[in-house]
């Protein structure tokens, strides 16, 4: 799937859902609170900054934020909220593109590292994060835990969300650690729209090894931004890696 088609102008226009979903206060508030604490008065770099869901409120809290973003359309939406002087953005691939200066905090949220579809690219993303960090700085990743325990033998798909007007379905290729998320949206009529996003899923232990290859070490892992305990039943995690 071509990234230019996945993150096109239409996707960027409908990406923001103010007050609901990932923009809900109960989701966004703890995220920003935790990142403010981890920035510890220093500069922050967001990989895949998108439309500024996290960066804008983080900057409003006094943290200087810079972004890297692949899609110019997403940056156009960001520019409807803040100008380039407030949140500068470098266009390009988060695994390779660099931003000027050092940062106390680099962060990558909402499962976005899985948008890189090879292990090599994901490792390079860790290395890119590490090269931006000042001594003692940290790299924070928010990522879901692969739900393979829900797959009975011979079944290749799971429904992860079913609500009025929407069905979310994931199809798995367990040999290559690939998953495609299918987003079905519909109303009372007979027609539906389908959006698809490919990912390479990563186990927490594999993520830790990527960090080691980049000269980072795991400092903490919680089930969410509020600091809930991470257990074998957790569906996602927030992992903090510190530059060695």
Helices and strands as residue ranges (DSSP letters): H 3-6, H 9-13, G 21-23, H 25-39, E 44-47, H 55-60, E 65-69, H 72-78, E 88-91, E 103-108, G 112-115, H 119-132, E 133-144, G 148-150, E 157-163, E 166-173, E 178-186, E 192-200, H 204-213, E 216-222, E 236-243
